[in-house]
Amino acid sequence: MASPPHPWLKPAVLVGGISPLALLALQFAQGTLGANPIERTLNQTGMLALILLVASLACTPLKVVAGWTWPIRVRKLLGLLGFTYASLHFLTYTVLDQGLALGVILEDIAKRPFITLGFLALVLLVPLAVTSTNRMVRRMGFPAWQRLHRLAYVAASLGVVHFVWRVKKDLTEPLVYGGVLALLFVIRVVEAVRKRRARAVSPASAPSA
């Protein structure tokens, strides 16, 4: 059996994905994260979660536009890395920032819109992570699995708005991510319309028996 192309691809993406976490943990342990290490940890884990989630959503559009197939092989890994950083972002807030004060956390989620949206984004990512295995794809059936995983666009959109409402002043960076996400969504919609038209034309163009 022939070996898969680029056998180094997934290990490289995995190492690249966890390296910022290892560096962050080292800096936290050494006390070199500045005057407010918790805020810096929140910012970095949240940023990495959004970057990786958008990167996972870019894999299919890259195949559509450029014809590249290798991004599809790392799409799931990128999504799981994004979910990991989103979970760490939330854990940093609940454990390090709020000290597991459940009443305060629930009040923040209910009354502070940017925290509400961030929490909803994480909740939407949970079923996507749980159903990311090939076994779950077979169990659910690919069409149902595909419909469920479209929630990734909703989660990423909520993440962008969460970012916008958190920074408040300089919106350049979150708007860049929002623009990239919008472009990826447009590519997916255009491709879906093209496929639907192709399926509609195909029976009509087939020769009659």
PyRosetta script that sets phi, psi and omega in degrees:
from pyrosetta import init, pose_from_sequence

init()
pose = pose_from_sequence("MASPPHPWLKPAVLVGGISPLALLALQFAQGTLGANPIERTLNQTGMLALILLVASLACTPLKVVAGWTWPIRVRKLLGLLGFTYASLHFLTYTVLDQGLALGVILEDIAKRPFITLGFLALVLLVPLAVTSTNRMVRRMGFPAWQRLHRLAYVAASLGVVHFVWRVKKDLTEPLVYGGVLALLFVIRVVEAVRKRRARAVSPASAPSA")
pose.set_psi(1, 132.8)
pose.set_omega(1, -178.7)
pose.set_phi(2, -70.3)
pose.set_psi(2, 142.4)
pose.set_omega(2, 178.4)
pose.set_phi(3, -73.9)
pose.set_psi(3, 148.7)
pose.set_omega(3, -179.3)
pose.set_phi(4, -65.8)
pose.set_psi(4, 148.7)
pose.set_omega(4, 178.9)
pose.set_phi(5, -66.2)
pose.set_psi(5, 148.0)
pose.set_omega(5, 178.8)
pose.set_phi(6, 53.2)
pose.set_psi(6, 62.3)
pose.set_omega(6, -179.4)
pose.set_phi(7, -64.3)
pose.set_psi(7, -17.0)
pose.set_omega(7, -179.8)
pose.set_phi(8, -83.3)
pose.set_psi(8, -8.4)
pose.set_omega(8, -169.2)
pose.set_phi(9, -63.3)
pose.set_psi(9, -53.8)
pose.set_omega(9, -178.3)
pose.set_phi(10, -63.8)
pose.set_psi(10, -45.8)
pose.set_omega(10, 176.4)
pose.set_phi(11, -58.7)
pose.set_psi(11, -37.7)
pose.set_omega(11, 179.9)
pose.set_phi(12, -65.8)
pose.set_psi(12, -42.8)
pose.set_omega(12, 178.6)
pose.set_phi(13, -65.1)
pose.set_psi(13, -40.4)
pose.set_omega(13, 179.6)
pose.set_phi(14, -63.2)
pose.set_psi(14, -46.7)
pose.set_omega(14, 179.3)
pose.set_phi(15, -63.4)
pose.set_psi(15, -43.9)
pose.set_omega(15, 178.1)
pose.set_phi(16, -63.7)
pose.set_psi(16, -33.3)
pose.set_omega(16, -178.8)
pose.set_phi(17, -73.8)
pose.set_psi(17, -35.4)
pose.set_omega(17, -177.1)
pose.set_phi(18, -93.8)
pose.set_psi(18, -11.9)
pose.set_omega(18, -179.9)
pose.set_phi(19, -59.8)
pose.set_psi(19, -43.9)
pose.set_omega(19, 177.2)
pose.set_phi(20, -61.0)
pose.set_psi(20, -34.1)
pose.set_omega(20, 178.1)
pose.set_phi(21, -67.0)
pose.set_psi(21, -43.1)
pose.set_omega(21, 178.6)
pose.set_phi(22, -62.5)
pose.set_psi(22, -42.1)
pose.set_omega(22, 179.0)
pose.set_phi(23, -65.6)
pose.set_psi(23, -41.0)
pose.set_omega(23, 179.6)
pose.set_phi(24, -63.5)
pose.set_psi(24, -43.4)
pose.set_omega(24, 179.1)
pose.set_phi(25, -63.4)
pose.set_psi(25, -40.8)
pose.set_omega(25, 179.0)
pose.set_phi(26, -64.1)
pose.set_psi(26, -44.9)
pose.set_omega(26, 179.7)
pose.set_phi(27, -65.6)
pose.set_psi(27, -37.2)
pose.set_omega(27, 178.5)
pose.set_phi(28, -64.1)
pose.set_psi(28, -43.8)
pose.set_omega(28, -179.4)
pose.set_phi(29, -66.1)
pose.set_psi(29, -34.9)
pose.set_omega(29, -178.7)
pose.set_phi(30, -84.8)
pose.set_psi(30, -8.4)
pose.set_omega(30, -179.6)
pose.set_phi(31, 72.0)
pose.set_psi(31, 32.6)
pose.set_omega(31, -177.3)
pose.set_phi(32, -109.8)
pose.set_psi(32, 23.3)
pose.set_omega(32, -179.8)
pose.set_phi(33, -93.7)
pose.set_psi(33, 11.7)
pose.set_omega(33, 176.7)
pose.set_phi(34, 94.3)
pose.set_psi(34, -167.3)
pose.set_omega(34, -175.1)
pose.set_phi(35, -70.0)
pose.set_psi(35, -28.0)
pose.set_omega(35, -179.0)
pose.set_phi(36, -129.0)
pose.set_psi(36, 80.9)
pose.set_omega(36, -175.7)
pose.set_phi(37, -64.7)
pose.set_psi(37, -30.5)
pose.set_omega(37, -179.8)
pose.set_phi(38, -68.0)
pose.set_psi(38, -44.2)
pose.set_omega(38, 179.1)
pose.set_phi(39, -63.8)
pose.set_psi(39, -40.0)
pose.set_omega(39, 179.4)
pose.set_phi(40, -66.4)
pose.set_psi(40, -39.1)
pose.set_omega(40, 176.8)
pose.set_phi(41, -63.7)
pose.set_psi(41, -42.4)
pose.set_omega(41, 176.5)
pose.set_phi(42, -59.0)
pose.set_psi(42, -47.2)
pose.set_omega(42, -177.3)
pose.set_phi(43, -63.4)
pose.set_psi(43, -44.5)
pose.set_omega(43, -175.6)
pose.set_phi(44, -71.6)
pose.set_psi(44, -42.4)
pose.set_omega(44, 179.1)
pose.set_phi(45, -66.8)
pose.set_psi(45, -39.1)
pose.set_omega(45, 177.6)
pose.set_phi(46, -65.0)
pose.set_psi(46, -42.6)
pose.set_omega(46, 178.9)
pose.set_phi(47, -63.3)
pose.set_psi(47, -45.4)
pose.set_omega(47, -179.9)
pose.set_phi(48, -64.6)
pose.set_psi(48, -37.0)
pose.set_omega(48, 177.2)
pose.set_phi(49, -60.0)
pose.set_psi(49, -45.3)
pose.set_omega(49, -178.4)
pose.set_phi(50, -68.6)
pose.set_psi(50, -42.6)
pose.set_omega(50, 179.5)
pose.set_phi(51, -59.2)
pose.set_psi(51, -47.8)
pose.set_omega(51, -177.0)
pose.set_phi(52, -69.6)
pose.set_psi(52, -36.3)
pose.set_omega(52, 178.2)
pose.set_phi(53, -66.3)
pose.set_psi(53, -44.6)
pose.set_omega(53, 177.0)
pose.set_phi(54, -63.7)
pose.set_psi(54, -38.9)
pose.set_omega(54, 177.7)
pose.set_phi(55, -61.7)
pose.set_psi(55, -39.9)
pose.set_omega(55, 178.3)
pose.set_phi(56, -65.2)
pose.set_psi(56, -35.7)
pose.set_omega(56, 179.6)
pose.set_phi(57, -74.8)
pose.set_psi(57, -18.7)
pose.set_omega(57, -180.0)
pose.set_phi(58, -80.2)
pose.set_psi(58, -13.2)
pose.set_omega(58, -173.0)
pose.set_phi(59, -63.1)
pose.set_psi(59, -49.0)
pose.set_omega(59, 179.9)
pose.set_phi(60, -66.9)
pose.set_psi(60, -46.1)
pose.set_omega(60, 175.5)
pose.set_phi(61, -57.6)
pose.set_psi(61, -34.4)
pose.set_omega(61, 176.7)
pose.set_phi(62, -64.1)
pose.set_psi(62, -37.1)
pose.set_omega(62, 176.5)
pose.set_phi(63, -66.5)
pose.set_psi(63, -40.9)
pose.set_omega(63, -178.9)
pose.set_phi(64, -65.8)
pose.set_psi(64, -46.4)
pose.set_omega(64, -172.8)
pose.set_phi(65, -81.4)
pose.set_psi(65, -46.2)
pose.set_omega(65, -173.1)
pose.set_phi(66, -102.7)
pose.set_psi(66, -12.1)
pose.set_omega(66, -177.9)
pose.set_phi(67, 78.3)
pose.set_psi(67, 11.0)
pose.set_omega(67, -179.9)
pose.set_phi(68, -78.0)
pose.set_psi(68, 134.8)
pose.set_omega(68, 177.9)
pose.set_phi(69, -103.3)
pose.set_psi(69, -20.6)
pose.set_omega(69, -176.1)
pose.set_phi(70, -62.8)
pose.set_psi(70, -31.8)
pose.set_omega(70, 179.0)
pose.set_phi(71, -62.1)
pose.set_psi(71, -29.2)
pose.set_omega(71, 179.9)
pose.set_phi(72, -62.0)
pose.set_psi(72, -32.2)
pose.set_omega(72, -178.2)
pose.set_phi(73, -68.4)
pose.set_psi(73, -23.1)
pose.set_omega(73, -178.4)
pose.set_phi(74, -111.0)
pose.set_psi(74, 5.4)
pose.set_omega(74, -177.2)
pose.set_phi(75, -59.7)
pose.set_psi(75, -48.6)
pose.set_omega(75, -178.5)
pose.set_phi(76, -64.0)
pose.set_psi(76, -41.5)
pose.set_omega(76, -179.7)
pose.set_phi(77, -62.7)
pose.set_psi(77, -42.4)
pose.set_omega(77, 178.2)
pose.set_phi(78, -62.7)
pose.set_psi(78, -42.1)
pose.set_omega(78, 178.9)
pose.set_phi(79, -63.2)
pose.set_psi(79, -41.9)
pose.set_omega(79, 179.5)
pose.set_phi(80, -68.0)
pose.set_psi(80, -36.8)
pose.set_omega(80, 175.1)
pose.set_phi(81, -64.4)
pose.set_psi(81, -40.7)
pose.set_omega(81, 176.8)
pose.set_phi(82, -61.8)
pose.set_psi(82, -42.2)
pose.set_omega(82, 177.2)
pose.set_phi(83, -63.5)
pose.set_psi(83, -39.2)
pose.set_omega(83, 178.4)
pose.set_phi(84, -60.3)
pose.set_psi(84, -46.4)
pose.set_omega(84, -179.9)
pose.set_phi(85, -69.3)
pose.set_psi(85, -34.8)
pose.set_omega(85, 176.4)
pose.set_phi(86, -63.7)
pose.set_psi(86, -40.7)
pose.set_omega(86, 178.0)
pose.set_phi(87, -64.9)
pose.set_psi(87, -42.8)
pose.set_omega(87, 177.9)
pose.set_phi(88, -65.0)
pose.set_psi(88, -35.9)
pose.set_omega(88, 176.3)
pose.set_phi(89, -60.3)
pose.set_psi(89, -46.5)
pose.set_omega(89, 179.9)
pose.set_phi(90, -68.6)
pose.set_psi(90, -40.3)
pose.set_omega(90, 179.1)
pose.set_phi(91, -65.7)
pose.set_psi(91, -36.2)
pose.set_omega(91, 176.4)
pose.set_phi(92, -61.2)
pose.set_psi(92, -41.9)
pose.set_omega(92, 178.7)
pose.set_phi(93, -66.8)
pose.set_psi(93, -48.1)
pose.set_omega(93, -174.3)
pose.set_phi(94, -73.6)
pose.set_psi(94, -39.3)
pose.set_omega(94, -173.9)
pose.set_phi(95, -91.0)
pose.set_psi(95, -56.4)
pose.set_omega(95, -174.4)
pose.set_phi(96, -78.4)
pose.set_psi(96, -40.5)
pose.set_omega(96, -175.7)
pose.set_phi(97, -82.2)
pose.set_psi(97, -44.1)
pose.set_omega(97, -175.1)
pose.set_phi(98, -105.6)
pose.set_psi(98, -4.3)
pose.set_omega(98, 177.4)
pose.set_phi(99, 59.9)
pose.set_psi(99, 34.3)
pose.set_omega(99, 179.8)
pose.set_phi(100, 58.2)
pose.set_psi(100, 29.1)
pose.set_omega(100, 175.4)
pose.set_phi(101, -77.1)
pose.set_psi(101, 94.1)
pose.set_omega(101, -170.4)
pose.set_phi(102, -59.6)
pose.set_psi(102, -40.1)
pose.set_omega(102, -179.8)
pose.set_phi(103, -61.5)
pose.set_psi(103, -44.3)
pose.set_omega(103, 179.7)
pose.set_phi(104, -66.6)
pose.set_psi(104, -41.7)
pose.set_omega(104, -179.5)
pose.set_phi(105, -61.9)
pose.set_psi(105, -47.7)
pose.set_omega(105, 180.0)
pose.set_phi(106, -63.8)
pose.set_psi(106, -37.6)
pose.set_omega(106, 178.0)
pose.set_phi(107, -65.6)
pose.set_psi(107, -41.2)
pose.set_omega(107, 177.3)
pose.set_phi(108, -61.7)
pose.set_psi(108, -44.3)
pose.set_omega(108, -179.4)
pose.set_phi(109, -62.9)
pose.set_psi(109, -37.2)
pose.set_omega(109, -177.3)
pose.set_phi(110, -79.0)
pose.set_psi(110, -32.3)
pose.set_omega(110, -168.9)
pose.set_phi(111, -112.6)
pose.set_psi(111, -16.3)
pose.set_omega(111, -178.6)
pose.set_phi(112, -108.5)
pose.set_psi(112, 106.4)
pose.set_omega(112, -170.9)
pose.set_phi(113, -54.7)
pose.set_psi(113, -40.0)
pose.set_omega(113, -176.5)
pose.set_phi(114, -68.7)
pose.set_psi(114, -31.5)
pose.set_omega(114, 175.3)
pose.set_phi(115, -73.5)
pose.set_psi(115, -37.5)
pose.set_omega(115, 177.1)
pose.set_phi(116, -57.5)
pose.set_psi(116, -47.8)
pose.set_omega(116, -178.2)
pose.set_phi(117, -67.3)
pose.set_psi(117, -39.1)
pose.set_omega(117, 177.6)
pose.set_phi(118, -62.7)
pose.set_psi(118, -40.7)
pose.set_omega(118, 178.7)
pose.set_phi(119, -66.4)
pose.set_psi(119, -42.2)
pose.set_omega(119, 178.0)
pose.set_phi(120, -62.4)
pose.set_psi(120, -39.2)
pose.set_omega(120, 178.0)
pose.set_phi(121, -61.3)
pose.set_psi(121, -43.0)
pose.set_omega(121, 179.0)
pose.set_phi(122, -65.1)
pose.set_psi(122, -41.5)
pose.set_omega(122, 179.1)
pose.set_phi(123, -60.5)
pose.set_psi(123, -40.0)
pose.set_omega(123, 179.3)
pose.set_phi(124, -67.8)
pose.set_psi(124, -30.3)
pose.set_omega(124, -179.2)
pose.set_phi(125, -74.8)
pose.set_psi(125, -23.7)
pose.set_omega(125, -176.4)
pose.set_phi(126, -59.3)
pose.set_psi(126, -53.4)
pose.set_omega(126, 179.5)
pose.set_phi(127, -64.7)
pose.set_psi(127, -26.6)
pose.set_omega(127, 177.4)
pose.set_phi(128, -69.0)
pose.set_psi(128, -40.4)
pose.set_omega(128, 177.6)
pose.set_phi(129, -68.1)
pose.set_psi(129, -41.0)
pose.set_omega(129, -177.9)
pose.set_phi(130, -64.5)
pose.set_psi(130, -35.1)
pose.set_omega(130, -176.0)
pose.set_phi(131, -99.4)
pose.set_psi(131, 22.1)
pose.set_omega(131, -175.3)
pose.set_phi(132, -82.5)
pose.set_psi(132, -9.2)
pose.set_omega(132, -176.6)
pose.set_phi(133, -81.7)
pose.set_psi(133, 157.4)
pose.set_omega(133, 176.8)
pose.set_phi(134, -61.9)
pose.set_psi(134, -33.7)
pose.set_omega(134, 178.8)
pose.set_phi(135, -61.9)
pose.set_psi(135, -41.8)
pose.set_omega(135, 179.5)
pose.set_phi(136, -69.1)
pose.set_psi(136, -33.7)
pose.set_omega(136, 176.8)
pose.set_phi(137, -61.4)
pose.set_psi(137, -46.0)
pose.set_omega(137, 178.6)
pose.set_phi(138, -65.2)
pose.set_psi(138, -39.3)
pose.set_omega(138, -177.4)
pose.set_phi(139, -68.0)
pose.set_psi(139, -41.7)
pose.set_omega(139, -178.5)
pose.set_phi(140, -81.0)
pose.set_psi(140, -27.6)
pose.set_omega(140, -169.2)
pose.set_phi(141, 89.3)
pose.set_psi(141, 137.3)
pose.set_omega(141, -172.8)
pose.set_phi(142, -59.6)
pose.set_psi(142, -42.7)
pose.set_omega(142, -179.4)
pose.set_phi(143, -59.2)
pose.set_psi(143, -45.3)
pose.set_omega(143, 179.4)
pose.set_phi(144, -66.0)
pose.set_psi(144, -40.7)
pose.set_omega(144, 178.3)
pose.set_phi(145, -62.5)
pose.set_psi(145, -41.4)
pose.set_omega(145, -179.2)
pose.set_phi(146, -65.1)
pose.set_psi(146, -41.2)
pose.set_omega(146, 178.3)
pose.set_phi(147, -62.8)
pose.set_psi(147, -43.1)
pose.set_omega(147, 179.2)
pose.set_phi(148, -60.6)
pose.set_psi(148, -43.1)
pose.set_omega(148, -174.0)
pose.set_phi(149, -77.4)
pose.set_psi(149, -3.7)
pose.set_omega(149, 169.1)
pose.set_phi(150, -68.3)
pose.set_psi(150, -16.5)
pose.set_omega(150, 176.1)
pose.set_phi(151, -62.6)
pose.set_psi(151, -15.7)
pose.set_omega(151, 178.2)
pose.set_phi(152, -60.1)
pose.set_psi(152, -36.0)
pose.set_omega(152, 177.2)
pose.set_phi(153, -66.5)
pose.set_psi(153, -38.4)
pose.set_omega(153, 177.8)
pose.set_phi(154, -65.2)
pose.set_psi(154, -46.1)
pose.set_omega(154, -179.8)
pose.set_phi(155, -61.1)
pose.set_psi(155, -43.8)
pose.set_omega(155, 179.5)
pose.set_phi(156, -64.8)
pose.set_psi(156, -39.3)
pose.set_omega(156, 178.2)
pose.set_phi(157, -63.4)
pose.set_psi(157, -42.8)
pose.set_omega(157, 175.9)
pose.set_phi(158, -62.2)
pose.set_psi(158, -37.9)
pose.set_omega(158, 177.8)
pose.set_phi(159, -63.1)
pose.set_psi(159, -39.1)
pose.set_omega(159, 178.3)
pose.set_phi(160, -64.8)
pose.set_psi(160, -46.6)
pose.set_omega(160, 179.3)
pose.set_phi(161, -64.0)
pose.set_psi(161, -40.0)
pose.set_omega(161, 175.2)
pose.set_phi(162, -56.4)
pose.set_psi(162, -42.9)
pose.set_omega(162, 178.9)
pose.set_phi(163, -64.9)
pose.set_psi(163, -45.6)
pose.set_omega(163, -180.0)
pose.set_phi(164, -59.3)
pose.set_psi(164, -48.7)
pose.set_omega(164, -177.5)
pose.set_phi(165, -69.9)
pose.set_psi(165, -24.1)
pose.set_omega(165, 179.5)
pose.set_phi(166, -76.9)
pose.set_psi(166, -44.7)
pose.set_omega(166, -176.1)
pose.set_phi(167, -78.1)
pose.set_psi(167, -33.4)
pose.set_omega(167, 174.0)
pose.set_phi(168, 66.4)
pose.set_psi(168, -48.8)
pose.set_omega(168, -170.9)
pose.set_phi(169, -95.5)
pose.set_psi(169, -73.1)
pose.set_omega(169, -178.5)
pose.set_phi(170, -83.8)
pose.set_psi(170, 102.9)
pose.set_omega(170, -175.2)
pose.set_phi(171, -94.2)
pose.set_psi(171, 4.9)
pose.set_omega(171, -174.5)
pose.set_phi(172, -55.4)
pose.set_psi(172, -53.2)
pose.set_omega(172, -174.0)
pose.set_phi(173, -65.0)
pose.set_psi(173, -50.2)
pose.set_omega(173, 179.0)
pose.set_phi(174, -62.8)
pose.set_psi(174, -32.8)
pose.set_omega(174, 179.0)
pose.set_phi(175, -70.1)
pose.set_psi(175, -30.9)
pose.set_omega(175, 174.9)
pose.set_phi(176, -62.7)
pose.set_psi(176, -46.8)
pose.set_omega(176, 178.9)
pose.set_phi(177, -63.7)
pose.set_psi(177, -38.2)
pose.set_omega(177, 177.3)
pose.set_phi(178, -63.6)
pose.set_psi(178, -40.3)
pose.set_omega(178, 178.4)
pose.set_phi(179, -66.2)
pose.set_psi(179, -41.5)
pose.set_omega(179, 177.2)
pose.set_phi(180, -62.7)
pose.set_psi(180, -43.3)
pose.set_omega(180, 179.6)
pose.set_phi(181, -62.8)
pose.set_psi(181, -41.0)
pose.set_omega(181, 178.4)
pose.set_phi(182, -63.8)
pose.set_psi(182, -41.1)
pose.set_omega(182, 178.6)
pose.set_phi(183, -62.9)
pose.set_psi(183, -43.9)
pose.set_omega(183, 178.8)
pose.set_phi(184, -61.5)
pose.set_psi(184, -40.1)
pose.set_omega(184, -179.6)
pose.set_phi(185, -65.8)
pose.set_psi(185, -41.5)
pose.set_omega(185, 178.7)
pose.set_phi(186, -61.7)
pose.set_psi(186, -43.6)
pose.set_omega(186, 178.8)
pose.set_phi(187, -59.8)
pose.set_psi(187, -43.4)
pose.set_omega(187, -179.7)
pose.set_phi(188, -64.8)
pose.set_psi(188, -40.7)
pose.set_omega(188, 180.0)
pose.set_phi(189, -65.8)
pose.set_psi(189, -45.1)
pose.set_omega(189, -180.0)
pose.set_phi(190, -61.4)
pose.set_psi(190, -42.0)
pose.set_omega(190, 179.7)
pose.set_phi(191, -66.4)
pose.set_psi(191, -38.8)
pose.set_omega(191, 178.3)
pose.set_phi(192, -64.5)
pose.set_psi(192, -40.9)
pose.set_omega(192, 177.9)
pose.set_phi(193, -65.2)
pose.set_psi(193, -41.3)
pose.set_omega(193, 179.0)
pose.set_phi(194, -61.2)
pose.set_psi(194, -44.1)
pose.set_omega(194, 179.8)
pose.set_phi(195, -65.7)
pose.set_psi(195, -39.3)
pose.set_omega(195, 180.0)
pose.set_phi(196, -64.2)
pose.set_psi(196, -41.6)
pose.set_omega(196, 178.4)
pose.set_phi(197, -66.5)
pose.set_psi(197, -37.8)
pose.set_omega(197, 179.3)
pose.set_phi(198, -64.3)
pose.set_psi(198, -40.2)
pose.set_omega(198, 177.9)
pose.set_phi(199, -67.1)
pose.set_psi(199, -34.9)
pose.set_omega(199, -179.8)
pose.set_phi(200, -69.8)
pose.set_psi(200, -35.4)
pose.set_omega(200, -177.6)
pose.set_phi(201, -79.7)
pose.set_psi(201, -32.2)
pose.set_omega(201, -173.1)
pose.set_phi(202, -55.5)
pose.set_psi(202, -48.5)
pose.set_omega(202, -179.9)
pose.set_phi(203, -64.7)
pose.set_psi(203, -35.2)
pose.set_omega(203, -177.2)
pose.set_phi(204, -69.8)
pose.set_psi(204, -31.7)
pose.set_omega(204, -178.0)
pose.set_phi(205, -84.9)
pose.set_psi(205, -11.6)
pose.set_omega(205, -179.4)
pose.set_phi(206, -70.1)
pose.set_psi(206, 142.7)
pose.set_omega(206, 179.1)
pose.set_phi(207, -67.9)
pose.set_psi(207, 143.7)
pose.set_omega(207, -179.6)
pose.set_phi(208, -74.7)
pose.set_psi(208, 152.2)
pose.set_omega(208, -179.4)
pose.set_phi(209, -68.4)
pose.dump_pdb("model.pdb")
